[in-house]
């Protein structure tokens, strides 16, 4: 399967392509039951793998190894991967893109921030000069074979948002993302300057962007929606509640109900990820050497 082309076809089809942010294999197992597209969130990975905020701690070999495990467990899902600023250096960015494509990623997001970087929905972000980012992006685009590349700007100044969005739309990137868009009006403005280039919208609970449904995003001309942290924030909420409940009950586990998850339910979910349980694509029979020489 050509994962890049599969995602590209879905993005170019009618409606919005939703991609759900996952932070580990277990959250991906739950999300894959409900959606056919997963977003490998830098915010979630930094939190899960390192227990640290998303400010540049991720080492690219860790991310590549995570995507490799995801692809083995979820052979049919789209996997869009957040590679931040390409791990600083353009040469490293290209190497990571090559590794991820060989591993089975569907696409990557490359941002225009410089270090120290920040989550796209917080203050304090610093940008690379536009030409420097465009040079890095061009190297990545020339490195990829079929991988979908999302060009992302973290600009917050209104004139700079439109200047950078227009410049990104002129490149060979497949999709444009303006992160931290503050209003529906600004979605209209960005759509106007990027023309027919596919547009991605990032929703994060408590972030800068408004809460918008998929039908509403379709009407606004958005093509892709990523949900960076629904699994991570839901897990934190549920674990906080579970720990408070366990403490209040002096260590007695809650009674199992029809909606509870226990050993049986958890194992059943995880068994679906064993590679031998996945349907194998048909392959052409291998011809023996004598036949090929006949």
C-alpha positions, -999 to 999 in steps of 0.1 A, spaced: 0 0 0 12 35 -8 3 53 24 10 88 12 -12 85 -19 -40 69 2 -41 99 25 -37 123 -4 -68 108 -22 -89 111 10 -78 147 15 -88 156 -20 -122 138 -17 -154 156 -6 -157 166 31 -132 169 59 -107 142 68 -105 139 106 -73 127 122 -73 118 159 -43 127 180 -28 97 199 0 96 225 8 59 228 -1 25 215 -30 21 238 -47 54 229 -42 46 193 -59 12 199 -90 30 212 -90 57 185 -86 32 157 -119 16 167 -137 48 158 -116 66 131 -95 55 101 -70 84 106 -45 89 134 -24 120 142 9 114 159 8 145 181 41 160 193 22 174 224 10 139 233 42 121 225 63 145 246 39 140 275 37 102 272 72 93 263 91 118 284 66 132 308 76 167 296 59 196 278 60 200 241 89 225 239 115 206 219 125 175 240 115 149 213 144 130 198 137 119 162 147 82 166 121 79 194 94 93 171 104 70 142 103 40 165 69 49 177 55 53 142 70 19 133 51 3 161 19 21 151 22 10 115 26 -27 124 -4 -26 147 -26 -4 124 -19 -13 88 -50 3 74 -50 37 93 -37 70 79 -7 81 101 0 119 100 32 126 120 41 159 137 78 164 132 79 199 148 106 220 131 122 189 116 144 186 147 162 218 139 185 211 110 173 208 74 195 177 68 180 160 99 145 169 87 152 152 54 167 122 71 136 119 94 112 122 65 131 95 46 129 72 77 93 79 83 83 72 47 102 38 48 85 31 81 50 36 66 39 70 77 13 87 55 24 123 60 43 148 81 37 183 94 67 207 93 64 240 112 83 273 107 92 278 144 127 282 157 141 269 190 131 271 217 98 259 202 63 260 218 29 243 214 11 261 186 -17 273 209 5 291 235 24 324 236 61 328 232 66 313 197 95 325 176 96 321 138 123 313 114 128 339 86 104 329 59 130 322 33 150 300 57 118 279 64 110 277 27 145 264 20 140 237 46 106 229 33 119 226 -3 146 201 8 119 180 26 97 181 -5 125 170 -27 134 142 -3 99 127 0 86 103 -26 49 100 -20 46 112 16 20 139 22 37 171 35 18 197 55 34 231 56 26 249 89 31 284 100 28 296 136 26 333 127 4 353 150 7 388 135 -22 393 111 -2 405 82 24 379 87 -2 351 88 -15 360 54 20 366 39 32 332 51 1 313 42 2 327 7 39 317 4 33 282 16 4 277 -9 29 285 -37 51 255 -27 47 219 -36 34 211 -1 2 191 -2 -16 210 26 -13 243 45 -18 247 82 -20 281 100 -19 270 137 -37 287 164 -64 303 142 -85 324 165 -118 327 147 -140 316 118 -134 349 101 -97 340 100 -104 307 84 -121 326 56 -91 350 53 -66 321 51 -88 302 26 -89 333 4 -51 337 2 -42 300 -4 -66 295 -33 -73 258 -40 -45 244 -18 -60 220 8 -63 236 42 -58 219 76 -75 231 109 -61 221 143 -85 218 173 -72 214 208 -92 217 240 -85 249 258 -65 262 228 -69 294 208 -91 280 180 -129 278 182 -147 245 186 -161 237 151 -179 206 138 -169 187 107 -199 198 87 -191 234 97 -155 230 86 -166 216 53 -187 246 47 -157 268 55 -136 251 29 -114 231 53 -101 198 40 -84 182 71 -90 184 108 -66 172 134 -75 167 170 -42 169 188 -51 159 224 -86 144 229 -71 110 240 -45 126 262 -68 150 280 -95 123 284 -69 99 299 -57 126 324 -93 134 334 -103 97 338 -71 88 357 -76 118 381 -111 106 388 -101 70 392 -73 79 417 -96 102 437 -123 74 438 -98 47 448 -84 70 476 -119 78 488 -129 41 489 -97 33 509 -83 11 482 -114 -8 473 -118 -11 435 -151 1 420 -177 -25 411 -177 -36 375 -207 -24 354 -217 -27 318 -195 2 309 -165 -8 329 -132 -19 314 -114 -48 331 -89 -75 322 -111 -92 296 -120 -60 278 -85 -46 277 -70 -78 264 -96 -81 237 -87 -46 225 -50 -53 224 -53 -87 207 -66 -69 176 -31 -53 172 -12 -85 168 1 -85 133 -8 -121 125 -44 -112 131 -44 -86 103 -56 -95 68 -27 -99 44 -29 -82 10 -28 -105 -20 6 -108 -37 14 -119 -72 29 -155 -72 67 -156 -74 78 -172 -106 106 -197 -104 138 -189 -123 133 -216 -149 99 -201 -158 114 -166 -161 141 -179 -185 117 -199 -206 
